[in-house]
Amino acid sequence: MEIILQNTGKRFNREWIFRHCSINFSDTKKYAITGSNGSGKSTLLQVIAGALMFNEGTITVQDK
C-alpha cells in the first residue's frame, strides 16, 4: 500500500497548520514524524487517517 500526499494543507480558522505537504508513504518503509509541541504532527496523522478533512491538495491511497 502507498499513501500519497500532493500539496496537502490543513488550516484552522485563518492559520495554516501545514501547507504544500507532498510525500509518499510506502508500506515497505518505516517513518518517524518529529517536531516541537504544536508543530502539527498529530494534525498531519489525523488528516492522513481521515479523522480530519484537509483544506487543499489531495491524498491518494494505492493498493498494490
PyMOL CGO cylinders between C-alpha atoms (Angstrom):
from pymol import cmd
from pymol.cgo import CYLINDER

trace = [
    CYLINDER, 0.00, 0.00, 0.00, 1.13, 3.55, -0.65, 0.3, 1, 1, 1, 1, 1, 1,
    CYLINDER, 1.13, 3.55, -0.65, -0.26, 6.81, 0.75, 0.3, 1, 1, 1, 1, 1, 1,
    CYLINDER, -0.26, 6.81, 0.75, 0.48, 9.84, -1.43, 0.3, 1, 1, 1, 1, 1, 1,
    CYLINDER, 0.48, 9.84, -1.43, 0.08, 13.43, -0.27, 0.3, 1, 1, 1, 1, 1, 1,
    CYLINDER, 0.08, 13.43, -0.27, 0.24, 16.06, -3.02, 0.3, 1, 1, 1, 1, 1, 1,
    CYLINDER, 0.24, 16.06, -3.02, 0.34, 19.71, -1.96, 0.3, 1, 1, 1, 1, 1, 1,
    CYLINDER, 0.34, 19.71, -1.96, -1.85, 18.86, 1.01, 0.3, 1, 1, 1, 1, 1, 1,
    CYLINDER, -1.85, 18.86, 1.01, -2.66, 21.54, 3.55, 0.3, 1, 1, 1, 1, 1, 1,
    CYLINDER, -2.66, 21.54, 3.55, -4.72, 21.95, 6.70, 0.3, 1, 1, 1, 1, 1, 1,
    CYLINDER, -4.72, 21.95, 6.70, -5.75, 25.17, 8.41, 0.3, 1, 1, 1, 1, 1, 1,
    CYLINDER, -5.75, 25.17, 8.41, -7.75, 26.11, 11.45, 0.3, 1, 1, 1, 1, 1, 1,
    CYLINDER, -7.75, 26.11, 11.45, -9.54, 29.43, 11.10, 0.3, 1, 1, 1, 1, 1, 1,
    CYLINDER, -9.54, 29.43, 11.10, -7.01, 31.59, 9.20, 0.3, 1, 1, 1, 1, 1, 1,
    CYLINDER, -7.01, 31.59, 9.20, -3.80, 29.90, 10.33, 0.3, 1, 1, 1, 1, 1, 1,
    CYLINDER, -3.80, 29.90, 10.33, -2.18, 27.13, 8.28, 0.3, 1, 1, 1, 1, 1, 1,
    CYLINDER, -2.18, 27.13, 8.28, -1.02, 24.17, 10.36, 0.3, 1, 1, 1, 1, 1, 1,
    CYLINDER, -1.02, 24.17, 10.36, 0.85, 22.75, 7.37, 0.3, 1, 1, 1, 1, 1, 1,
    CYLINDER, 0.85, 22.75, 7.37, 0.73, 23.64, 3.69, 0.3, 1, 1, 1, 1, 1, 1,
    CYLINDER, 0.73, 23.64, 3.69, 2.16, 22.31, 0.40, 0.3, 1, 1, 1, 1, 1, 1,
    CYLINDER, 2.16, 22.31, 0.40, 3.00, 18.97, 2.04, 0.3, 1, 1, 1, 1, 1, 1,
    CYLINDER, 3.00, 18.97, 2.04, 3.99, 16.38, -0.58, 0.3, 1, 1, 1, 1, 1, 1,
    CYLINDER, 3.99, 16.38, -0.58, 5.27, 12.95, 0.43, 0.3, 1, 1, 1, 1, 1, 1,
    CYLINDER, 5.27, 12.95, 0.43, 4.83, 9.27, -0.47, 0.3, 1, 1, 1, 1, 1, 1,
    CYLINDER, 4.83, 9.27, -0.47, 4.48, 6.78, 2.39, 0.3, 1, 1, 1, 1, 1, 1,
    CYLINDER, 4.48, 6.78, 2.39, 5.25, 3.19, 1.40, 0.3, 1, 1, 1, 1, 1, 1,
    CYLINDER, 5.25, 3.19, 1.40, 4.33, 0.13, 3.46, 0.3, 1, 1, 1, 1, 1, 1,
    CYLINDER, 4.33, 0.13, 3.46, 7.83, -1.27, 2.95, 0.3, 1, 1, 1, 1, 1, 1,
    CYLINDER, 7.83, -1.27, 2.95, 9.47, 1.56, 4.94, 0.3, 1, 1, 1, 1, 1, 1,
    CYLINDER, 9.47, 1.56, 4.94, 9.27, 2.98, 8.46, 0.3, 1, 1, 1, 1, 1, 1,
    CYLINDER, 9.27, 2.98, 8.46, 8.76, 6.67, 9.16, 0.3, 1, 1, 1, 1, 1, 1,
    CYLINDER, 8.76, 6.67, 9.16, 9.17, 8.99, 12.12, 0.3, 1, 1, 1, 1, 1, 1,
    CYLINDER, 9.17, 8.99, 12.12, 7.40, 12.34, 12.30, 0.3, 1, 1, 1, 1, 1, 1,
    CYLINDER, 7.40, 12.34, 12.30, 9.22, 14.70, 14.62, 0.3, 1, 1, 1, 1, 1, 1,
    CYLINDER, 9.22, 14.70, 14.62, 8.82, 18.31, 15.67, 0.3, 1, 1, 1, 1, 1, 1,
    CYLINDER, 8.82, 18.31, 15.67, 8.26, 20.57, 18.61, 0.3, 1, 1, 1, 1, 1, 1,
    CYLINDER, 8.26, 20.57, 18.61, 4.99, 20.87, 20.53, 0.3, 1, 1, 1, 1, 1, 1,
    CYLINDER, 4.99, 20.87, 20.53, 2.28, 22.46, 18.42, 0.3, 1, 1, 1, 1, 1, 1,
    CYLINDER, 2.28, 22.46, 18.42, 4.06, 21.92, 15.09, 0.3, 1, 1, 1, 1, 1, 1,
    CYLINDER, 4.06, 21.92, 15.09, 1.21, 19.88, 13.54, 0.3, 1, 1, 1, 1, 1, 1,
    CYLINDER, 1.21, 19.88, 13.54, 2.40, 16.25, 13.92, 0.3, 1, 1, 1, 1, 1, 1,
    CYLINDER, 2.40, 16.25, 13.92, -0.87, 14.93, 15.35, 0.3, 1, 1, 1, 1, 1, 1,
    CYLINDER, -0.87, 14.93, 15.35, -2.92, 17.00, 12.92, 0.3, 1, 1, 1, 1, 1, 1,
    CYLINDER, -2.92, 17.00, 12.92, -0.99, 15.55, 9.98, 0.3, 1, 1, 1, 1, 1, 1,
    CYLINDER, -0.99, 15.55, 9.98, -1.60, 12.00, 11.22, 0.3, 1, 1, 1, 1, 1, 1,
    CYLINDER, -1.60, 12.00, 11.22, -5.31, 12.71, 11.77, 0.3, 1, 1, 1, 1, 1, 1,
    CYLINDER, -5.31, 12.71, 11.77, -5.60, 14.08, 8.22, 0.3, 1, 1, 1, 1, 1, 1,
    CYLINDER, -5.60, 14.08, 8.22, -3.86, 11.01, 6.79, 0.3, 1, 1, 1, 1, 1, 1,
    CYLINDER, -3.86, 11.01, 6.79, -6.15, 8.72, 8.85, 0.3, 1, 1, 1, 1, 1, 1,
    CYLINDER, -6.15, 8.72, 8.85, -9.26, 10.55, 7.63, 0.3, 1, 1, 1, 1, 1, 1,
    CYLINDER, -9.26, 10.55, 7.63, -10.30, 11.83, 11.07, 0.3, 1, 1, 1, 1, 1, 1,
    CYLINDER, -10.30, 11.83, 11.07, -9.87, 15.45, 9.89, 0.3, 1, 1, 1, 1, 1, 1,
    CYLINDER, -9.87, 15.45, 9.89, -10.54, 16.92, 6.48, 0.3, 1, 1, 1, 1, 1, 1,
    CYLINDER, -10.54, 16.92, 6.48, -7.75, 18.74, 4.67, 0.3, 1, 1, 1, 1, 1, 1,
    CYLINDER, -7.75, 18.74, 4.67, -8.27, 22.14, 3.07, 0.3, 1, 1, 1, 1, 1, 1,
    CYLINDER, -8.27, 22.14, 3.07, -6.16, 21.83, -0.05, 0.3, 1, 1, 1, 1, 1, 1,
    CYLINDER, -6.16, 21.83, -0.05, -4.34, 19.24, -2.14, 0.3, 1, 1, 1, 1, 1, 1,
    CYLINDER, -4.34, 19.24, -2.14, -5.02, 15.53, -2.48, 0.3, 1, 1, 1, 1, 1, 1,
    CYLINDER, -5.02, 15.53, -2.48, -4.45, 12.34, -0.55, 0.3, 1, 1, 1, 1, 1, 1,
    CYLINDER, -4.45, 12.34, -0.55, -4.43, 9.09, -2.51, 0.3, 1, 1, 1, 1, 1, 1,
    CYLINDER, -4.43, 9.09, -2.51, -4.24, 5.53, -1.17, 0.3, 1, 1, 1, 1, 1, 1,
    CYLINDER, -4.24, 5.53, -1.17, -2.98, 2.99, -3.68, 0.3, 1, 1, 1, 1, 1, 1,
    CYLINDER, -2.98, 2.99, -3.68, -3.15, -0.74, -3.03, 0.3, 1, 1, 1, 1, 1, 1,
    CYLINDER, -3.15, -0.74, -3.03, -0.50, -2.73, -4.84, 0.3, 1, 1, 1, 1, 1, 1,
]
cmd.load_cgo(trace, "trace")
